[in-house]
């Protein structure tokens, strides 16, 4: 087998790079030089990241994701590990800097830049792995597995993980979406990645060896995920299996944008009380259908109703006015220990009964790791004077005879948090959220798309009450049937289907992700084995 040799601008020879099978005789492109790396591959890698960002909501450009990954594959193909790390990092910056800009909305650029850089470094590790496996036969399969492995790492580390920006979460309107019902978000991400890497491989082989069987096999890596998505469409249904109920979500609004809304916590509570009482009046006047239950947003009462009688009285008055169970988002302040971000089931007769404590606590938002060190870079860490602590068990409230599962805000990004709630008996998923801190940024639309994917993944209606918007009602097939505007007081009342059957994704749980991790490990192990054999032969 022949090998190609690239040279630097100063005629310094580089080590031979063995071509991948089926590429013998192909000339090395100009961007195979070090100068070409910075003039060609590096900007293209960053551009691939920007295109990936543009594929996310609020833009309906889901089809840009495979194209972005095809471009990234062209940058990584045949590269060394170090180059793969650098190119992946640049792609991560192009992707995450604009995607996560909302994280610095009220606290300045330092947290935003630090988070984006850290997450981009993890994407750089994916780029390293993709560059290594690109030398293998059928490498798009292994590369897609490596991408999913990188997303799995970002979902778990550091500080408990930050899964925001998974490929799956940009595909709510895409042809691949039904894959979520088959194997969860890991399989959905895998399908998008395989299509993108296969697209590059098909074009590359078609240009150099159009008659070869490998070109047809490469084209299959494009067709397979699209075909699988279409074949999985029957798994997506919004039919009522256990009848229907009428649900209401309340958006009380906040007195001001940004972090300072917390300074008027009583006003936020009063807004939600007033909007609930108004809904009760609309029901009595025949202007609105009477709901079977109501869900308030996260932090709709930052005053602890167990400790502050006036907050208790206000909530109780609203619940008695509407006359049905209401799930209340409250901050509970125990005498000792961390705060609790709690959903409280409030009955019009019995008062507060069951509770659910948020399990996934947002680092640097609800708790501050390494507080003394982080304070060196931003004094805003002291806005969080007392850390929140995580709950341990999923929360499914019995509301008017229906199982309503609580998945609080940030938790919707985590596969296990949503899945365990459905496995615990949820017929409907509620995602009470508070996005007021992030103003009018794209964050709320990114989260809404995430909730739509979860609806398809588990075939459940998803109710999304948000303090400041956008609140929504999402059918089990991912369609939004009602939504509010941002920073307005509103209430949504909708008849929704109850479903208790489980999708394959709900049943098999993390097994598809484990299988894809094994695929990635197998590819990297194959590369390592080949290198060992080559060295021994030498």
LINBEL-V900913 format. One record per residue. BURIAL is b if it has 24 or more other C-alpha atoms within 12 Angstrom, else e. Layout:
burial:BURIAL
burial:BURIAL
//
This chain:
burial:e
burial:e
burial:e
burial:b
burial:e
burial:b
burial:e
burial:e
burial:e
burial:e
burial:e
burial:e
burial:e
burial:e
burial:e
burial:e
burial:b
burial:b
burial:b
burial:b
burial:b
burial:b
burial:b
burial:e
burial:e
burial:e
burial:e
burial:e
burial:e
burial:e
burial:b
burial:b
burial:b
burial:b
burial:e
burial:e
burial:b
burial:e
burial:e
burial:b
burial:b
burial:b
burial:b
burial:b
burial:b
burial:b
burial:b
burial:b
burial:b
burial:b
burial:b
burial:b
burial:b
burial:b
burial:b
burial:b
burial:b
burial:b
burial:e
burial:e
burial:e
burial:b
burial:b
burial:b
burial:b
burial:b
burial:b
burial:b
burial:b
burial:b
burial:b
burial:b
burial:b
burial:b
burial:b
burial:b
burial:b
burial:b
burial:b
burial:b
burial:b
burial:e
burial:b
burial:b
burial:b
burial:b
burial:b
burial:b
burial:b
burial:b
burial:b
burial:b
burial:b
burial:b
burial:b
burial:b
burial:b
burial:b
burial:b
burial:b
burial:b
burial:b
burial:b
burial:b
burial:b
burial:b
burial:b
burial:e
burial:e
burial:b
burial:b
burial:b
burial:b
burial:b
burial:b
burial:b
burial:b
burial:b
burial:b
burial:b
burial:b
burial:b
burial:b
burial:b
burial:b
burial:b
burial:b
burial:b
burial:b
burial:b
burial:b
burial:b
burial:b
burial:b
burial:b
burial:b
burial:e
burial:b
burial:b
burial:b
burial:b
burial:b
burial:b
burial:b
burial:b
burial:b
burial:b
burial:b
burial:b
burial:b
burial:b
burial:b
burial:b
burial:b
burial:b
burial:e
burial:e
burial:e
burial:e
burial:e
burial:b
burial:b
burial:b
burial:b
burial:b
burial:b
burial:b
burial:b
burial:b
burial:b
burial:b
burial:b
burial:b
burial:b
burial:b
burial:b
burial:b
burial:b
burial:b
burial:b
burial:b
burial:b
burial:b
burial:b
burial:b
burial:b
burial:b
burial:b
burial:b
burial:b
burial:b
burial:b
burial:b
burial:b
burial:b
burial:b
burial:b
burial:b
burial:b
burial:b
burial:b
burial:b
burial:b
burial:b
burial:b
burial:e
burial:e
burial:e
burial:e
burial:e
burial:e
burial:e
burial:e
burial:b
burial:b
burial:b
burial:b
burial:b
burial:b
burial:b
burial:b
burial:b
burial:b
burial:b
burial:b
burial:b
burial:e
burial:b
burial:b
burial:e
burial:e
burial:b
burial:b
burial:e
burial:b
burial:b
burial:b
burial:b
burial:e
burial:e
burial:e
burial:e
burial:e
burial:b
burial:b
burial:b
burial:b
burial:b
burial:b
burial:b
burial:b
burial:b
burial:b
burial:b
burial:b
burial:e
burial:b
burial:b
burial:b
burial:e
burial:b
burial:b
burial:e
burial:e
burial:b
burial:b
burial:b
burial:b
burial:b
burial:b
burial:b
burial:b
burial:b
burial:b
burial:b
burial:b
burial:b
burial:b
burial:b
burial:b
burial:e
burial:e
burial:e
burial:e
burial:e
burial:e
burial:e
burial:e
burial:b
burial:b
burial:b
burial:b
burial:b
burial:b
burial:b
burial:b
burial:b
burial:b
burial:b
burial:b
burial:b
burial:b
burial:b
burial:b
burial:b
burial:b
burial:e
burial:e
burial:e
burial:e
burial:b
burial:b
burial:b
burial:b
burial:b
burial:b
burial:b
burial:b
burial:b
burial:b
burial:b
burial:b
burial:b
burial:b
burial:b
burial:b
burial:b
burial:b
burial:b
burial:b
burial:b
burial:b
burial:b
burial:e
burial:e
burial:e
burial:e
burial:e
burial:b
burial:b
burial:b
burial:b
burial:b
burial:b
burial:b
burial:b
burial:b
burial:b
burial:e
burial:e
burial:b
burial:b
burial:e
burial:b
burial:b
burial:b
burial:b
burial:b
burial:b
burial:b
burial:b
burial:b
burial:b
burial:b
burial:b
burial:b
burial:b
burial:b
burial:e
burial:e
burial:e
burial:e
burial:e
burial:e
burial:e
burial:e
burial:e
burial:e
burial:e
burial:b
burial:b
burial:e
burial:e
burial:e
burial:e
burial:b
burial:b
burial:b
burial:b
burial:b
burial:b
burial:e
burial:e
burial:b
burial:b
burial:b
burial:b
burial:b
burial:b
burial:b
burial:e
burial:b
burial:b
burial:b
burial:b
burial:b
burial:b
burial:b
burial:b
burial:b
burial:b
burial:b
burial:b
burial:b
burial:b
burial:b
burial:b
burial:b
burial:b
burial:b
burial:b
burial:b
burial:b
burial:b
burial:b
burial:b
burial:b
burial:b
burial:b
burial:b
burial:b
burial:b
burial:b
burial:b
burial:b
burial:b
burial:b
burial:b
burial:b
burial:e
burial:b
burial:b
burial:b
burial:b
burial:b
burial:b
burial:b
burial:b
burial:b
burial:b
burial:b
burial:b
burial:b
burial:b
burial:b
burial:b
burial:b
burial:b
burial:b
burial:b
burial:b
burial:b
burial:b
burial:b
burial:b
burial:b
burial:b
burial:b
burial:b
burial:b
burial:b
burial:b
burial:b
burial:b
burial:b
burial:b
burial:b
burial:b
burial:b
burial:b
burial:b
burial:b
burial:b
burial:b
burial:b
burial:b
burial:b
burial:b
burial:b
burial:b
burial:b
burial:b
burial:b
burial:b
burial:b
burial:b
burial:b
burial:b
burial:b
burial:b
burial:b
burial:b
burial:b
burial:b
burial:b
burial:b
burial:e
burial:b
burial:b
burial:b
burial:e
burial:b
burial:b
burial:e
burial:e
burial:b
burial:b
burial:e
burial:b
burial:b
burial:b
burial:b
burial:b
burial:b
burial:e
burial:b
burial:b
burial:e
burial:e
burial:e
burial:e
burial:e
burial:e
burial:e
burial:e
burial:e
burial:e
burial:e
//
